[in-house]
Amino acid sequence: MRPRISATRFLRRRLVLLTVALVSTVSLAACSAPSAAPQPTSTPNSFPTGHVHGMSVDPGTDRVLLATHDGLYDVSTSPAQRIGPVIDLMGYTAGGNSTLYASGHPGPDTDLPNPVGLLRSTDSGKSWEPMSRQGQSDFHALTRTGTGESFVGYDGQLITSEDGLQWEAAETQIAPFDLSGATSSDVVLATTADGLYRSTDAGSTWSLVADSPLLLLTALAGDKAVGVTPEGDIHTSADAGVTWAKKGSIGAAPTAIDTHTDDGADQEIWVATETGVKVSGDGGTSFNDLVP
């Protein structure tokens, strides 16, 4: 017999699930209209407050990039610097060797279609080139996965690609708020209003992770995963998202997350909020403000 949970715990669980669902719904509605091309609300040198849609950290230099409604920002410099054109960068993922991928809507000074589909940058975001799905897809969740140029994206339907060019519907359909993968395996994690889902075949089929914490965002680095709840509590996994352990807290609502590991070193974790970036060098036990 399953243990009964208290009314307080049940209501809190439902509240968190509804929060994830609401954030996802509002986010999709905000960028669904073709006229949603962004107008800059941040100056090129200011910290990009609000509308942060993704983050990547260069493991060699610790350069922290934020994908936002107003374009890509390097926040590891002081002041923060916008890189490249103003594009409403939605789904966003790094590919290594200065290669980045994103989706979203074009800015006022670009000649990209709306939505932009899958974009690729090979110069750390200074310029972007269309790859596929132009005029079709605004991926609100996107990740690279596996050793090749494979992708999982969500544009109202969960679709996968082995080359970034040809796409097909995933066998199992879920509605992810966030997707995360690693280039070392075909494991992909997806946060949803129903809980955390996990795929071991590059996003084609999915299973709900039993006893998982209620995570809003996740990131993978090999077999090590990190997740953060809507309230900012940090959980980590040593088996690519199968089991989880609670760590510390950033004490704020998260907007983006990334993680890296070095042999023999603690897991490094970066979490963006609406006002800054928190960084942990001890596997999520403690966090400090990022100081450029």
N, C-alpha and C positions, 0 to 999 in steps of 0.2 A: 504493500500500500504506500502511495506517495505521501510524504508528510504534508500536512496542511500549512498554509502560510497565513500570516496575520492579515487583517483587513488593511492595516497601514502599509505593510509591505506590498500587498497586491495593488493598492491604489498608486503607490509610488512607482511600481513597475509599469503600470499602464500609463502614468503621466510621462515617464521617460520615453516610452514607445511612441506616444502621441507627439512628443516633442520632436523626435526624429522624423516622423511622418510629416509633421507640419513644416519643418525646415525644408524637407525635400520638395513638398508641394509648392511652397512659396518660391523656392529657388527655380523650379521648373516654370512657374507662371511668370516670373520676372523676366525671363529671357526667351519666352516662346514666340513673341511677336516679331515679325520681320523688321519692324521699325526700331528694334531695341539696340541699334548701334550706339556704343557708349560715347558720352561726352565727358571729357576729363574733369574730375572733381578734385584731383590732387595735383599739385605742382610737381615738376619733374624731380625736385630735390626733397620732397616731404615724405614721411612714412605713410605708406598706403593704408589708411585706416578703413576698415570695413570692406566687404565684397572680396575677401581673399578666397580664391578657389583652389589653390594648390601650392605646394612648396617642394623644392628640391635643394639638396645640399651636396656640393661637390666633395667627395670623400678625400680628395688630395689637398684641397685648399680651404675647406670649410666655408666656401662661398655660398651664401644663403640667398636663394631666389624665390620670390613670391609671385605667383600668377594671380592677377587681380582683374577687376572690372575695367581698369584703366591701363592694362598692359602688364609687362613683366618688370619687377623691381629687384635690384640688388640691395638687400637690407644689411649686408655685412660691411657696408661702407658708411661713413658718417659725413654728410647726410646721405640718406638712401638715394639711389640713382635709378631712374627708369631706363630700361634697355629696349631699344627697338621701337617699332611703331605702336600706337595706341590700338590695341585689339582687346575686346572683351574675352579674355582667356578663361574658358570654363574648364572642361576636362583637361588635365595637365599631367604629364609624366616625363621623367628623364630617361634617356637611353644610354648615357655614358659618352665619353669622348666629345664633350661639348654639344651633343645632340639632345634636343628637346622635342616633345610632341605636345600638341594642344588642339583645342577646338573652341567654338564660341561664335562670336559675331564680329564683323569688321568694324574698324574705327572710321571716323569721318575722312581721313586722309589716305585710306588704302583702297585698292581696286579689287579686293577679295569679294567673292560672292557671299550672300547671307542665307543660311549660316555658312561658316567657313569649312565645315567638314573636318577632316583630319589634316593638320598642318605639321610640318617638320622644320626645325631649325638646326643647322649644323654649325652655327657660330655663336652658341650660347644665348640665343634669343635676339641677336641684332637684326636678323632678317628671317622671314618665314616663307616656305614654299608649300603649295597645296599638294597633298598626296592622294586623297580620295574623298568621296562623299560630299564634294562641294555642292552647295545649294540643297543638300539633303539632310545632313546630320549636324546637330548641335549636341555633342557629347557632354552631358553634365557629370558623367563619371567615366574615367578612362585610365587604363594602365597598360604598360608593357608587361610581357610575361615570357618566360622561356629564353633559350639561348639565341633564338633568331629574332626577326622583326615581327613578332606576334603581338596582337592586341586584344583587349576586351573593352568594349565600350557600351554605354547606355544612352540612347537618345529617345527614350520612350519604349524601346525594345532592346533587349540584351543581345548584342551581336558580337561575333568574334572574327578575327582575321589572322592568317598565317604570314601575311606579307605587307599588311597595311594598305593593300590595294583592293583585294576582293574580300567581301564580307558575307557572312551567313548567320542566320538566327541561331542562338544557343539552343541546345536540346532542352535544357531546363530554363524556364523563364522566371526571373525574379526581378524586383524593382530596387536596385541598389542606390543608396545615397552616396556611397563611397566605394571605390575599388582599389585594391593594392596587389601588386605582384612583384616578383623578383626575376632578374634575368638569369638566375642560376637554376630555376626549376619551373614547372608548370603549375605550381600552387598559386591560387588567387583567392583573396579574401574579399567579402562584400558585406558591408553593413546595411541592414534593412530595418524596417519597422517591426519585422517579425523576429529579429535577432541576427546573429552573425552566421553567414553562409561561407562554405569553403569548397573550392574546386581543386581537383588534382589533375585535370586535363585541359588546362589553359582556358577555362571558362565555359566549356561546353556543357558539363553537368555539374550540379551543385547539391550539397547536403548541409542541413542546418547543424551547427556545432552545438552539441549538448553541453549544458551548464556553462555556456559562455557568458561573460559579463555583457551588459548592454552598452555596446560601443558605438560611437558616432563616426570615428575615423580610425584607420589602421595604416601601418606601414610594415613592409617586409624587407629583411636583409638576410638572404640565405634562409636558414631555418629559424632565425630569430625574428619575432614579430613584436610590435608594440601597438597598443590601442588606447584610445582615450574616450571617456564617457562624455555625454553632454555637459556634465558638471565640471569636467576637468580632471577626473581621477585617472591615473595611469595604470595600465595592466600590461604585462609582458608575457611572451610565450617562447619557449625554447624548442618547440616542435612544430613550427610553422602554423600556429593558430589552432592546434587541437586542444591544448590545455592552457590555462591562464593563471597568472599569479598577480595579485594586487601589489602595487608599489606605492609611489607618492602621489602628489597632486600638483597641478599648476595653479589651482585656485581660481580658475576663470574658464569661460566657455571657449573651446578650441575652434579654430577655423581651418587649420592645415597641420600636417604632421609629416616627419621624415625620420629615418633612422639609418645608422651605419654601424658596422662592427669591424674591429681590427683583431687579428690573431693575438690572443693573450691579453686583450684589453677589454674593459667594460663596454657595454653597448652605449653608444651615443644617441641621444634623442633630441629632436628639435620640435617644438610645438608653437605654432603661431596663434595669437589671439587678436582681438580687434585693436589692441594698442601696442603690441610688440611681439617679440619672439623669446620663448623660454628654452633653455638648453640644459641637458643633463649629461654628465660624463660618467655616471655611476649606475647606468641601467634603469633610470627612472625613479630612483629613490629620492633624489633631491634635484631641484632646478634653480637656475639663476637666470637673470635677464641677460639676453645677448648684448654684449658691449662691442660695437664695431671697433 
